[in-house]
Amino acid sequence: MSTAMAKSSTESDFSGLDYEDTELKLGLPGISRAAATELERKRGFSKTIDRSDNLTAESTDERASAVGKPPATKAQVVGWPPVRSFRKNALKSCTYVKVAVDGAPYLRKVHLEMYGGYQELLSALEEMFSCFAVRKLQGSTTNKGRRLVDQVNGVEYVPTYEDKDGDWMLVGDVPWKMFVASCERLRLMRSSEAINITPRAPPQVGSRAS
Amino acid sequence: MIEDDDQWWSPDNSTNPQPKPDAAAADPPPQTSSPSFDLVLENVLENVLCFLTSRHDRSAASLVCRSWFRAEAQTRVELFIGNCYAVSPARVIDRFPRIRAVVLKGKPRFADFNLVPIGWGAGFSPWVAAMAATYPWLEKICLKRMTVADADLFLLASSLPCFRDLCLICCDGLTTAGLAAVAENCRYIRSLDLIENDVEDDESEVVDWISRFPPGTTCLESLVFDCVGCAVNFEALEALVGRSPSLWRLRVNDHISVGRLCRLMSRAPQLTHLGTGSFSSFEEEGDFQNSLDSAFNTFKSLVCLSGFRDPVLEYLPAIYPVCANLTSLNFSYAIITPEQLSPIISSCHNLQTFWVLDAVGDEGLEMVAATCKKLRELRVFPLDATEDSEGYVSDIGLVAISEGCRKLQSILYFCQSMTNSAVVTMSKNCQDLVIFRLCIMGRHRPDHVTREPMDEGFGAIVKNCRKLTRLAVSGLLTDKAFSYIGKYGKSVRTLSVGFAGNSDLGLRYVLEGCPNLQKLEIRDCPFGDAGLVSGIHHYYNMRFFWMSSCKITLKGCNEVARRLPRMVVEVIRDQPEDNCDSVEKFYMYRSLDGPRNDAPSFVNIL
């Protein structure tokens, strides 16, 4: 993980001058920020899956390539966004987990408390990685359960999660509340790689109907 | 929230760089008429002036002549001090002998975001010492961003027999011991409102302050303690509520479970303002659905609902019966989905104030727009206050609100992405806007559709919203945005800027163009000495000016300090070994009494 995720108070020690100087730009050194923005706009970035500007790229290159982005380091700036610590602390207890998709270069984050159950979570994931469509496999003995299928290339993904013990489990194995409490991160794994992850309970007919 | 401005100086709309004559310090003009005639006149005046309540009117009256100055001073009962360092306690008690209510504000607002080092100042002690000795009839104190020690509360409680209303907002330094002193000694206490203060005791030193309220029927009307970090004695609280027949506002902290909430509600069915605490059941046995349902069913007069700090969502439907009467609803700590919001908000036809988390999404905001036609104030807070968090609300939600809530006066909106078009739409639809605060959490983020700076959007706001007095900007902004603010923002009094602008021109536009600007807070912008100096003609009219992480140097600050002797110019260092020439944090304010004597070592007053 990027070390830049650590909260850094040194960011505010930089004067505005240093801040601009360290900002990645596409122009030659010394070019004004406004001109650099112009350049970046004219390049016409191709849209990625998510149309919004809100790419949660872990890789710093990804972030720098977006228009007008601040320095490559993703250090949190002191006091930004301007939310009082009283409020931040009150909401701290809510868990968000990172979602990775095999083969995609960026992560998303979800707040598990927002969803009432597995179906809602998977619908949200489907929307997030919008080229997928949820499909339930019928009749498969070893890989029964929920799948996400990439409509573009037909690749199947299995939602898996890492629990507090560091084990990778299939999403959907345990009661929802237990899952929320124990899930550390999510990964949409290619089916081909997921054969080593076995369901916790032996598959029962109709047990995973949504 | 009321936008206040103090007026020790009368507004100076001219370009005259000289400060207005300071009535408080001026020598009295020679008297030409006989003393007895003056006395009669003053007595008459006093009887008339006591009807003046607006402090702006009072300030104007006090400047007419010496006689009016004296009469006004004798009759002023409410004191508003927007910056505790603008004037000394000694001067205040000397001028105004009959004060009964005080509002006192301390630290700059950016202290809320950890930009002001601890120990900077704004202590209440010198004030309480002076006032406790001089104002025995003092009834009401409201403090914002002050450091209030328990000793201060002890002194206050023991010196002021008539004390009735204490309101502390964003203060620190106090513990439950101080609260206990107030509860115990202020026999006629009417309201004890603790709002977003830092009241964190050591586990071992928590005092049972609730038990200290006087026995028997109390005068208590308002008790707000949702920010108190430790649990309170519930039996004592229940008893207190039961013997407070005048209580109309009760906001409990998140240690109170739903079961206990129901018991409190049954003791106080007359409540109009309720803060529900956690709205969860902790380890309590049993199902509280029925109790909650019946509790809310009998609450006919409820107009303001808040709390929901960690709600059990299954219990939320209990509030349906009160929704139609609600004028204020604060869901800003509850993570709810649009589906959960829908049945609630669709009944809230009378809602005027709504605070919510962005987790409800654009969809949730569309619901608000569809129902809440009387909405005056909307605040959308981020569930995940980081720059790269998921954006649940966007330009879509903003447009929906602007189309549905035409009477909107105040908006605070956190989002990850925005468009100029949406902001322009809001500027046209919501002509009553007084407060517009948009926080695009990703720094320097442009319009996500056109990739252009957000200049045009904010420009439209200042141009179309003629009543706008408070503005907070964000996103990618060039100097053009500031030229718009300077050109059209003639009523703007408070401006908050971060990570914006290209050059000193941006700051100049604002300082030269906004004659009513009183509070300016800037962080991380490329504004330097040229911009700083361009405002010298105006600074005496301002309450304060904060700049941090910009490009100003000591040279510029020294020049301002030299040319404006009545300004206090503070340069605040984060680290002791900071480069001496660059100025990391700059805080400037006018003061009648010169530099303060309690500045810590990391503050350099020029």
Interface residues (C-beta under 8 A of the other chain):
Chain A: S9 S12 D13 F14 S15 G16 L17 Y19 E20 S32 R33 A34 T37 E40 R41 S52 D53 N54 T56 V67 G68 K69 P70 K74 Q76 V77 V78 G79 W80 P81 P82 V83 R84 S85 F86 R87 K88 A90 L91 S93 C94 Y96 R108 K109 V110 H111 E113 M114 Y115 G116
Chain B: F110 D112 F113 N114 L115 C170 E196 D198 C227 D254 R309 D310 S332 Y333 I335 T337 L357 A359 F381 P382 L383 D384 A385 T386 E387 D388 S389 E390 G391 S394 F414 Q416 S417 C439 M441 G442 R443 H444 R445 P446 H448 R451 E452 P453 L476 T478 G498 F499 N502 R523 D524 C525 P526 F527 S548 S549 C550 K551 D574 Q575 D578 S582 E584
